[in-house]
Structures are given as C-alpha cells and as structure tokens.
Amino acid sequence: MCNLSRRQSQVEQDVPSLEDQLIALKDALHNFDICEPMYMELKSIPEQRRTAREHILIMAYEKYQYCREEIQELRMSRDTSRSDSCGDGH
C-alpha cells in the first residue's frame, strides 16, 4: 500500500511538467504552413535527424500537394467539359 501511495504522489508531481510539455508540443505543431523552398530544405535533412515537427510538416506538404494536383485536374476536366458542351450548338 505504501508503494501505491508513493507512486501516486510521484505521478501527481509529474503532472505539471507533463502539462507544460503538452502546451509546448501544441505550440510547436500549431502552424503547418510550408512553402516549397522550406519543404525542399526539410526534405534534404536525413530522416533520422528530423524533428517530429519537421516530419509532420513534410507529410502535410505532400498531402496538400497531392490534393492541389487533384483539384487542378478536376478543374481542367470541368473546363474541358464546359467548352465541349458549349461547342455542341449552344
């Protein structure tokens, strides 16, 4: 029972430190804006040396880039469809 009380006390003492770490992590991960030059710079860092934030920024950029390309393809398809339908006697 004494060990349990000691462990509970230790956990309670660790809580403020863990809360500070959580706040710092949230602040570090808050902004995911990344431009292509920054992406290229981060991508040149060996994966083992990247911070968690750098790794997440790279993943976010790649996902957003994929979505941007898909949107562009859909817009081109839409515009082609519109021009084709306008050329059919309208």
C-alpha positions in Angstrom: 0.0 0.0 0.0 2.9 2.3 0.8 4.3 1.8 -2.7 1.0 2.7 -4.3 0.8 5.9 -2.3 4.4 6.8 -3.2 3.7 6.1 -6.9 0.5 8.2 -6.8 2.5 11.1 -5.2 5.2 10.8 -7.9 2.6 10.8 -10.7 0.9 13.9 -9.2 4.3 15.7 -9.0 4.9 14.9 -12.7 1.5 16.3 -13.9 2.6 20.0 -14.1 5.7 19.0 -16.1 3.6 16.9 -18.5 1.1 19.7 -18.9 4.0 22.1 -19.8 5.3 19.6 -22.3 1.8 19.2 -23.8 1.5 23.0 -24.2 4.9 23.2 -25.8 4.1 20.4 -28.2 0.8 22.0 -29.2 2.6 25.3 -29.8 5.2 23.6 -32.0 2.6 21.8 -34.1 0.3 24.7 -34.4 1.3 26.1 -37.8 1.6 23.8 -40.7 2.1 26.5 -43.4 5.1 25.4 -45.5 6.3 26.7 -48.8 8.1 24.7 -51.5 11.6 26.0 -50.7 11.1 25.2 -47.0 9.8 21.7 -48.0 12.9 21.1 -50.1 15.1 22.2 -47.3 13.4 19.9 -44.8 13.4 17.0 -47.3 17.2 17.3 -47.6 17.6 16.6 -43.9 18.2 12.9 -43.3 15.0 11.3 -41.9 16.8 10.2 -38.7 17.8 13.8 -37.9 14.4 15.4 -38.5 12.3 16.6 -35.6 8.8 15.4 -35.2 7.6 18.8 -36.3 9.7 18.7 -39.5 8.5 15.2 -40.3 4.9 16.3 -39.8 5.4 19.4 -42.0 6.8 17.2 -44.8 3.9 14.9 -44.6 1.4 17.7 -44.5 3.0 19.4 -47.5 3.0 16.2 -49.5 -0.7 15.5 -48.7 -1.7 19.1 -49.6 0.4 18.9 -52.8 -1.4 15.8 -53.8 -4.8 17.4 -53.1 -3.8 20.6 -55.1 -2.8 18.4 -58.1 -6.1 16.5 -57.9 -8.1 19.8 -57.7 -6.2 21.2 -60.7 -7.0 18.0 -62.7 -10.7 18.3 -61.8 -10.8 21.9 -62.8 -9.2 21.1 -66.1 -11.7 18.3 -66.7 -14.6 20.6 -65.7 -13.4 23.4 -68.0 -13.0 20.9 -70.9 -16.5 19.6 -70.3 -17.9 23.1 -70.3 -16.1 24.0 -73.5 -17.2 20.8 -75.2 -20.9 21.3 -74.2 -20.7 25.0 -75.4 -19.5 23.8 -78.8 -22.4 21.5 -79.3 -24.7 24.0 -80.9 -25.3 26.3 -78.0 
